[in-house]
Structure formats: C-alpha cells, structure tokens
Amino acid sequence: MAVSIGMLPVAAPTIYHVFPTWAQIIDGRAITSAALAAFLLNRLFNHTSGRKKTPTETENKAVESAVSDAAPAI
C-alpha cells in the first residue's frame, strides 16, 4: 500500500497540484510519500488500542507469585 502511494507522484505528477504548497513539498516526491504512508500505516495497524497486548515479564512474575501464594501447600 505504501509503495502504491509512493508511486502516485511518478504515475500522475499533477495529482498534488490542488494541495497547498507545503503539502506539495511533503507529498510531491515519491520517497517522502512512501515513507509517510508506511509510517502512518504502521501506526494504524500496530499501535491502535484495539489490539490485545501481551503481558510483560514483570506481569507474568506477579501473576505467578500471586498464584503460588494462594495455592495451598500439599
């Protein structure tokens, strides 16, 4: 997807002419368009709050110690 967005300035050079000058500087080059798209897609897919987080080692140790404290000695 990022590569496709990066190819827009090459395939259709006039696509960004309707944007403001500052946006043309950022998005008018293929490498910056692709890098920006890759960054935003990474943030969207990997850092959204809907994804379950795996417990860290400290959380695992806390759970293990709580379970071992609660379990009766046999």
Secondary structure, DSSP 8 states (H G I E B T S, - for coil): -HHHHHHHHHH-TTTTTTS-HHHHHHHSSHHHHHHHHHHHHHHHHHS-TTS-----HHHHHHHHHHHHHHS---
